[in-house]
């Protein structure tokens, strides 16, 4: 049950990052967006946290 909850949380977080990249960070280049998507998909929750603190436009 815990593994399923963790996987669901990771999936929702990754979808949120991709949505955020294409709606709120319009000025970001396509290459930068692609790099962030790869980082988030490879690193999972760690990638989401990195994006939130380093990549998200405030």
PDB file of N, CA, C and O in Angstrom, chain B, residues numbered from 101:
ATOM      1  N   UNK B 101       0.821  -1.195   0.000  1.00  0.00           N
ATOM      2  CA  UNK B 101       0.000   0.000   0.000  1.00  0.00           C
ATOM      3  C   UNK B 101       0.869   1.265   0.000  1.00  0.00           C
ATOM      4  O   UNK B 101       0.566   2.233  -0.697  1.00  0.00           O
ATOM      5  N   UNK B 102       1.933   1.245   0.776  1.00  0.00           N
ATOM      6  CA  UNK B 102       2.812   2.410   0.863  1.00  0.00           C
ATOM      7  C   UNK B 102       3.495   2.658  -0.478  1.00  0.00           C
ATOM      8  O   UNK B 102       3.637   3.804  -0.902  1.00  0.00           O
ATOM      9  N   UNK B 103       3.919   1.580  -1.148  1.00  0.00           N
ATOM     10  CA  UNK B 103       4.575   1.727  -2.444  1.00  0.00           C
ATOM     11  C   UNK B 103       3.629   2.344  -3.467  1.00  0.00           C
ATOM     12  O   UNK B 103       4.040   3.177  -4.275  1.00  0.00           O
ATOM     13  N   UNK B 104       2.365   1.936  -3.431  1.00  0.00           N
ATOM     14  CA  UNK B 104       1.370   2.479  -4.354  1.00  0.00           C
ATOM     15  C   UNK B 104       1.132   3.952  -4.083  1.00  0.00           C
ATOM     16  O   UNK B 104       1.022   4.743  -5.019  1.00  0.00           O
ATOM     17  N   UNK B 105       1.051   4.329  -2.827  1.00  0.00           N
ATOM     18  CA  UNK B 105       0.848   5.732  -2.473  1.00  0.00           C
ATOM     19  C   UNK B 105       2.039   6.579  -2.911  1.00  0.00           C
ATOM     20  O   UNK B 105       1.865   7.685  -3.423  1.00  0.00           O
ATOM     21  N   UNK B 106       3.238   6.063  -2.710  1.00  0.00           N
ATOM     22  CA  UNK B 106       4.453   6.786  -3.104  1.00  0.00           C
ATOM     23  C   UNK B 106       4.504   6.949  -4.627  1.00  0.00           C
ATOM     24  O   UNK B 106       4.844   8.021  -5.127  1.00  0.00           O
ATOM     25  N   UNK B 107       4.170   5.898  -5.353  1.00  0.00           N
ATOM     26  CA  UNK B 107       4.174   5.957  -6.818  1.00  0.00           C
ATOM     27  C   UNK B 107       3.128   6.944  -7.325  1.00  0.00           C
ATOM     28  O   UNK B 107       3.385   7.682  -8.276  1.00  0.00           O
ATOM     29  N   UNK B 108       1.967   6.965  -6.709  1.00  0.00           N
ATOM     30  CA  UNK B 108       0.910   7.895  -7.104  1.00  0.00           C
ATOM     31  C   UNK B 108       1.318   9.337  -6.815  1.00  0.00           C
ATOM     32  O   UNK B 108       1.077  10.226  -7.631  1.00  0.00           O
ATOM     33  N   UNK B 109       1.926   9.569  -5.671  1.00  0.00           N
ATOM     34  CA  UNK B 109       2.412  10.908  -5.329  1.00  0.00           C
ATOM     35  C   UNK B 109       3.479  11.369  -6.320  1.00  0.00           C
ATOM     36  O   UNK B 109       3.481  12.524  -6.744  1.00  0.00           O
ATOM     37  N   UNK B 110       4.371  10.474  -6.680  1.00  0.00           N
ATOM     38  CA  UNK B 110       5.412  10.804  -7.655  1.00  0.00           C
ATOM     39  C   UNK B 110       4.808  11.135  -9.009  1.00  0.00           C
ATOM     40  O   UNK B 110       5.198  12.121  -9.634  1.00  0.00           O
ATOM     41  N   UNK B 111       3.872  10.338  -9.467  1.00  0.00           N
ATOM     42  CA  UNK B 111       3.232  10.571 -10.760  1.00  0.00           C
ATOM     43  C   UNK B 111       2.495  11.903 -10.794  1.00  0.00           C
ATOM     44  O   UNK B 111       2.620  12.654 -11.761  1.00  0.00           O
ATOM     45  N   UNK B 112       1.738  12.199  -9.762  1.00  0.00           N
ATOM     46  CA  UNK B 112       1.005  13.466  -9.697  1.00  0.00           C
ATOM     47  C   UNK B 112       1.977  14.641  -9.670  1.00  0.00           C
ATOM     48  O   UNK B 112       1.741  15.657 -10.324  1.00  0.00           O
ATOM     49  N   UNK B 113       3.056  14.509  -8.925  1.00  0.00           N
ATOM     50  CA  UNK B 113       4.057  15.580  -8.855  1.00  0.00           C
ATOM     51  C   UNK B 113       4.723  15.810 -10.204  1.00  0.00           C
ATOM     52  O   UNK B 113       4.945  16.953 -10.601  1.00  0.00           O
ATOM     53  N   UNK B 114       5.039  14.737 -10.904  1.00  0.00           N
ATOM     54  CA  UNK B 114       5.661  14.871 -12.219  1.00  0.00           C
ATOM     55  C   UNK B 114       4.713  15.528 -13.217  1.00  0.00           C
ATOM     56  O   UNK B 114       5.135  16.367 -14.013  1.00  0.00           O
ATOM     57  N   UNK B 115       3.456  15.158 -13.180  1.00  0.00           N
ATOM     58  CA  UNK B 115       2.459  15.784 -14.057  1.00  0.00           C
ATOM     59  C   UNK B 115       2.334  17.265 -13.732  1.00  0.00           C
ATOM     60  O   UNK B 115       2.218  18.088 -14.639  1.00  0.00           O
ATOM     61  N   UNK B 116       2.357  17.613 -12.450  1.00  0.00           N
ATOM     62  CA  UNK B 116       2.272  19.023 -12.048  1.00  0.00           C
ATOM     63  C   UNK B 116       3.452  19.816 -12.606  1.00  0.00           C
ATOM     64  O   UNK B 116       3.269  20.930 -13.097  1.00  0.00           O
ATOM     65  N   UNK B 117       4.654  19.256 -12.535  1.00  0.00           N
ATOM     66  CA  UNK B 117       5.835  19.963 -13.040  1.00  0.00           C
ATOM     67  C   UNK B 117       5.715  20.191 -14.544  1.00  0.00           C
ATOM     68  O   UNK B 117       5.995  21.288 -15.026  1.00  0.00           O
ATOM     69  N   UNK B 118       5.308  19.179 -15.281  1.00  0.00           N
ATOM     70  CA  UNK B 118       5.167  19.333 -16.730  1.00  0.00           C
ATOM     71  C   UNK B 118       4.100  20.375 -17.051  1.00  0.00           C
ATOM     72  O   UNK B 118       4.292  21.200 -17.945  1.00  0.00           O
ATOM     73  N   UNK B 119       2.987  20.348 -16.339  1.00  0.00           N
ATOM     74  CA  UNK B 119       1.942  21.355 -16.529  1.00  0.00           C
ATOM     75  C   UNK B 119       2.477  22.749 -16.208  1.00  0.00           C
ATOM     76  O   UNK B 119       2.229  23.698 -16.951  1.00  0.00           O
ATOM     77  N   UNK B 120       3.201  22.868 -15.116  1.00  0.00           N
ATOM     78  CA  UNK B 120       3.760  24.155 -14.696  1.00  0.00           C
ATOM     79  C   UNK B 120       4.763  24.681 -15.721  1.00  0.00           C
ATOM     80  O   UNK B 120       4.804  25.881 -15.993  1.00  0.00           O
ATOM     81  N   UNK B 121       5.558  23.801 -16.280  1.00  0.00           N
ATOM     82  CA  UNK B 121       6.539  24.207 -17.287  1.00  0.00           C
ATOM     83  C   UNK B 121       5.875  24.852 -18.499  1.00  0.00           C
ATOM     84  O   UNK B 121       6.373  25.845 -19.030  1.00  0.00           O
ATOM     85  N   UNK B 122       4.762  24.293 -18.929  1.00  0.00           N
ATOM     86  CA  UNK B 122       4.144  24.775 -20.163  1.00  0.00           C
ATOM     87  C   UNK B 122       3.103  25.868 -19.942  1.00  0.00           C
ATOM     88  O   UNK B 122       2.653  26.481 -20.910  1.00  0.00           O
ATOM     89  N   UNK B 123       2.711  26.129 -18.702  1.00  0.00           N
ATOM     90  CA  UNK B 123       1.723  27.189 -18.468  1.00  0.00           C
ATOM     91  C   UNK B 123       2.325  28.429 -17.820  1.00  0.00           C
ATOM     92  O   UNK B 123       1.996  29.545 -18.221  1.00  0.00           O
ATOM     93  N   UNK B 124       3.187  28.265 -16.843  1.00  0.00           N
ATOM     94  CA  UNK B 124       3.693  29.416 -16.099  1.00  0.00           C
ATOM     95  C   UNK B 124       5.098  29.842 -16.512  1.00  0.00           C
ATOM     96  O   UNK B 124       5.494  30.978 -16.253  1.00  0.00           O
ATOM     97  N   UNK B 125       5.842  28.973 -17.134  1.00  0.00           N
ATOM     98  CA  UNK B 125       7.211  29.304 -17.543  1.00  0.00           C
ATOM     99  C   UNK B 125       7.300  29.430 -19.057  1.00  0.00           C
ATOM    100  O   UNK B 125       8.109  28.754 -19.693  1.00  0.00           O
ATOM    101  N   UNK B 126       6.488  30.278 -19.624  1.00  0.00           N
ATOM    102  CA  UNK B 126       6.466  30.443 -21.082  1.00  0.00           C
ATOM    103  C   UNK B 126       7.752  31.053 -21.614  1.00  0.00           C
ATOM    104  O   UNK B 126       8.117  30.806 -22.764  1.00  0.00           O
ATOM    105  N   UNK B 127       8.440  31.835 -20.814  1.00  0.00           N
ATOM    106  CA  UNK B 127       9.668  32.480 -21.287  1.00  0.00           C
ATOM    107  C   UNK B 127      10.866  31.528 -21.293  1.00  0.00           C
ATOM    108  O   UNK B 127      11.905  31.853 -21.866  1.00  0.00           O
ATOM    109  N   UNK B 128      10.737  30.377 -20.673  1.00  0.00           N
ATOM    110  CA  UNK B 128      11.821  29.401 -20.621  1.00  0.00           C
ATOM    111  C   UNK B 128      11.988  28.761 -22.006  1.00  0.00           C
ATOM    112  O   UNK B 128      11.000  28.467 -22.679  1.00  0.00           O
ATOM    113  N   UNK B 129      13.212  28.552 -22.418  1.00  0.00           N
ATOM    114  CA  UNK B 129      13.462  27.973 -23.745  1.00  0.00           C
ATOM    115  C   UNK B 129      13.000  26.515 -23.800  1.00  0.00           C
ATOM    116  O   UNK B 129      12.870  25.848 -22.773  1.00  0.00           O
ATOM    117  N   UNK B 130      12.758  26.048 -25.005  1.00  0.00           N
ATOM    118  CA  UNK B 130      12.297  24.672 -25.200  1.00  0.00           C
ATOM    119  C   UNK B 130      13.339  23.665 -24.720  1.00  0.00           C
ATOM    120  O   UNK B 130      12.987  22.624 -24.164  1.00  0.00           O
ATOM    121  N   UNK B 131      14.607  23.965 -24.931  1.00  0.00           N
ATOM    122  CA  UNK B 131      15.669  23.062 -24.485  1.00  0.00           C
ATOM    123  C   UNK B 131      15.703  22.965 -22.960  1.00  0.00           C
ATOM    124  O   UNK B 131      15.875  21.878 -22.408  1.00  0.00           O
ATOM    125  N   UNK B 132      15.542  24.085 -22.290  1.00  0.00           N
ATOM    126  CA  UNK B 132      15.526  24.085 -20.825  1.00  0.00           C
ATOM    127  C   UNK B 132      14.332  23.295 -20.304  1.00  0.00           C
ATOM    128  O   UNK B 132      14.458  22.540 -19.339  1.00  0.00           O
ATOM    129  N   UNK B 133      13.178  23.464 -20.936  1.00  0.00           N
ATOM    130  CA  UNK B 133      11.991  22.697 -20.538  1.00  0.00           C
ATOM    131  C   UNK B 133      12.235  21.207 -20.712  1.00  0.00           C
ATOM    132  O   UNK B 133      11.884  20.408 -19.844  1.00  0.00           O
ATOM    133  N   UNK B 134      12.838  20.834 -21.834  1.00  0.00           N
ATOM    134  CA  UNK B 134      13.129  19.430 -22.092  1.00  0.00           C
ATOM    135  C   UNK B 134      14.080  18.865 -21.041  1.00  0.00           C
ATOM    136  O   UNK B 134      13.890  17.746 -20.566  1.00  0.00           O
ATOM    137  N   UNK B 135      15.087  19.625 -20.683  1.00  0.00           N
ATOM    138  CA  UNK B 135      16.033  19.182 -19.654  1.00  0.00           C
ATOM    139  C   UNK B 135      15.319  18.991 -18.322  1.00  0.00           C
ATOM    140  O   UNK B 135      15.560  17.997 -17.636  1.00  0.00           O
ATOM    141  N   UNK B 136      14.443  19.924 -17.940  1.00  0.00           N
ATOM    142  CA  UNK B 136      13.709  19.785 -16.688  1.00  0.00           C
ATOM    143  C   UNK B 136      12.795  18.561 -16.710  1.00  0.00           C
ATOM    144  O   UNK B 136      12.681  17.855 -15.708  1.00  0.00           O
ATOM    145  N   UNK B 137      12.150  18.308 -17.836  1.00  0.00           N
ATOM    146  CA  UNK B 137      11.283  17.131 -17.935  1.00  0.00           C
ATOM    147  C   UNK B 137      12.102  15.857 -17.751  1.00  0.00           C
ATOM    148  O   UNK B 137      11.680  14.950 -17.035  1.00  0.00           O
ATOM    149  N   UNK B 138      13.252  15.782 -18.382  1.00  0.00           N
ATOM    150  CA  UNK B 138      14.111  14.602 -18.240  1.00  0.00           C
ATOM    151  C   UNK B 138      14.584  14.448 -16.797  1.00  0.00           C
ATOM    152  O   UNK B 138      14.578  13.342 -16.257  1.00  0.00           O
ATOM    153  N   UNK B 139      14.991  15.547 -16.175  1.00  0.00           N
ATOM    154  CA  UNK B 139      15.443  15.499 -14.774  1.00  0.00           C
ATOM    155  C   UNK B 139      14.326  14.989 -13.874  1.00  0.00           C
ATOM    156  O   UNK B 139      14.559  14.137 -13.017  1.00  0.00           O
ATOM    157  N   UNK B 140      13.123  15.504 -14.063  1.00  0.00           N
ATOM    158  CA  UNK B 140      11.995  15.109 -13.215  1.00  0.00           C
ATOM    159  C   UNK B 140      11.630  13.646 -13.444  1.00  0.00           C
ATOM    160  O   UNK B 140      11.360  12.924 -12.484  1.00  0.00           O
ATOM    161  N   UNK B 141      11.618  13.201 -14.684  1.00  0.00           N
ATOM    162  CA  UNK B 141      11.254  11.811 -14.955  1.00  0.00           C
ATOM    163  C   UNK B 141      12.316  10.830 -14.472  1.00  0.00           C
ATOM    164  O   UNK B 141      11.983   9.725 -14.042  1.00  0.00           O
ATOM    165  N   UNK B 142      13.576  11.214 -14.535  1.00  0.00           N
ATOM    166  CA  UNK B 142      14.650  10.309 -14.105  1.00  0.00           C
ATOM    167  C   UNK B 142      14.791  10.292 -12.583  1.00  0.00           C
ATOM    168  O   UNK B 142      14.961   9.229 -11.986  1.00  0.00           O
ATOM    169  N   UNK B 143      14.720  11.463 -11.958  1.00  0.00           N
ATOM    170  CA  UNK B 143      14.970  11.549 -10.515  1.00  0.00           C
ATOM    171  C   UNK B 143      13.712  11.456  -9.656  1.00  0.00           C
ATOM    172  O   UNK B 143      13.815  11.319  -8.437  1.00  0.00           O
ATOM    173  N   UNK B 144      12.534  11.526 -10.259  1.00  0.00           N
ATOM    174  CA  UNK B 144      11.292  11.400  -9.499  1.00  0.00           C
ATOM    175  C   UNK B 144      11.081  12.565  -8.548  1.00  0.00           C
ATOM    176  O   UNK B 144      11.185  13.727  -8.941  1.00  0.00           O
ATOM    177  N   UNK B 145      10.786  12.249  -7.299  1.00  0.00           N
ATOM    178  CA  UNK B 145      10.480  13.280  -6.299  1.00  0.00           C
ATOM    179  C   UNK B 145      11.658  14.229  -6.105  1.00  0.00           C
ATOM    180  O   UNK B 145      11.455  15.426  -5.901  1.00  0.00           O
ATOM    181  N   UNK B 146      12.868  13.723  -6.163  1.00  0.00           N
ATOM    182  CA  UNK B 146      14.044  14.594  -6.023  1.00  0.00           C
ATOM    183  C   UNK B 146      14.074  15.616  -7.152  1.00  0.00           C
ATOM    184  O   UNK B 146      14.389  16.783  -6.922  1.00  0.00           O
ATOM    185  N   UNK B 147      13.751  15.190  -8.365  1.00  0.00           N
ATOM    186  CA  UNK B 147      13.682  16.107  -9.498  1.00  0.00           C
ATOM    187  C   UNK B 147      12.597  17.151  -9.331  1.00  0.00           C
ATOM    188  O   UNK B 147      12.782  18.310  -9.703  1.00  0.00           O
ATOM    189  N   UNK B 148      11.460  16.745  -8.769  1.00  0.00           N
ATOM    190  CA  UNK B 148      10.362  17.687  -8.510  1.00  0.00           C
ATOM    191  C   UNK B 148      10.808  18.741  -7.506  1.00  0.00           C
ATOM    192  O   UNK B 148      10.548  19.929  -7.698  1.00  0.00           O
ATOM    193  N   UNK B 149      11.473  18.319  -6.443  1.00  0.00           N
ATOM    194  CA  UNK B 149      11.958  19.263  -5.430  1.00  0.00           C
ATOM    195  C   UNK B 149      12.999  20.205  -6.035  1.00  0.00           C
ATOM    196  O   UNK B 149      12.975  21.407  -5.771  1.00  0.00           O
ATOM    197  N   UNK B 150      13.903  19.671  -6.838  1.00  0.00           N
ATOM    198  CA  UNK B 150      14.894  20.522  -7.507  1.00  0.00           C
ATOM    199  C   UNK B 150      14.213  21.552  -8.402  1.00  0.00           C
ATOM    200  O   UNK B 150      14.590  22.724  -8.400  1.00  0.00           O
ATOM    201  N   UNK B 151      13.217  21.121  -9.162  1.00  0.00           N
ATOM    202  CA  UNK B 151      12.500  22.054 -10.032  1.00  0.00           C
ATOM    203  C   UNK B 151      11.811  23.139  -9.210  1.00  0.00           C
ATOM    204  O   UNK B 151      11.847  24.315  -9.571  1.00  0.00           O
ATOM    205  N   UNK B 152      11.186  22.742  -8.110  1.00  0.00           N
ATOM    206  CA  UNK B 152      10.453  23.708  -7.295  1.00  0.00           C
ATOM    207  C   UNK B 152      11.387  24.793  -6.754  1.00  0.00           C
ATOM    208  O   UNK B 152      11.029  25.971  -6.748  1.00  0.00           O
ATOM    209  N   UNK B 153      12.575  24.404  -6.304  1.00  0.00           N
ATOM    210  CA  UNK B 153      13.484  25.380  -5.701  1.00  0.00           C
ATOM    211  C   UNK B 153      14.412  26.070  -6.706  1.00  0.00           C
ATOM    212  O   UNK B 153      14.816  27.210  -6.479  1.00  0.00           O
ATOM    213  N   UNK B 154      14.754  25.407  -7.804  1.00  0.00           N
ATOM    214  CA  UNK B 154      15.736  25.974  -8.729  1.00  0.00           C
ATOM    215  C   UNK B 154      15.153  26.435 -10.064  1.00  0.00           C
ATOM    216  O   UNK B 154      15.653  27.392 -10.655  1.00  0.00           O
ATOM    217  N   UNK B 155      14.112  25.775 -10.542  1.00  0.00           N
ATOM    218  CA  UNK B 155      13.646  26.062 -11.887  1.00  0.00           C
ATOM    219  C   UNK B 155      12.357  26.834 -11.995  1.00  0.00           C
ATOM    220  O   UNK B 155      12.071  27.427 -13.035  1.00  0.00           O
ATOM    221  N   UNK B 156      11.578  26.836 -10.942  1.00  0.00           N
ATOM    222  CA  UNK B 156      10.261  27.466 -10.998  1.00  0.00           C
ATOM    223  C   UNK B 156      10.383  28.976 -10.931  1.00  0.00           C
ATOM    224  O   UNK B 156      11.088  29.528 -10.087  1.00  0.00           O
ATOM    225  N   UNK B 157       9.672  29.633 -11.851  1.00  0.00           N
ATOM    226  CA  UNK B 157       9.655  31.092 -11.863  1.00  0.00           C
ATOM    227  C   UNK B 157       8.790  31.573 -10.706  1.00  0.00           C
ATOM    228  O   UNK B 157       7.686  31.072 -10.493  1.00  0.00           O
ATOM    229  N   UNK B 158       9.293  32.534  -9.973  1.00  0.00           N
ATOM    230  CA  UNK B 158       8.548  33.034  -8.816  1.00  0.00           C
ATOM    231  C   UNK B 158       7.825  34.289  -9.156  1.00  0.00           C
ATOM    232  O   UNK B 158       7.142  34.858  -8.304  1.00  0.00           O
TER     233      UNK B 158
END
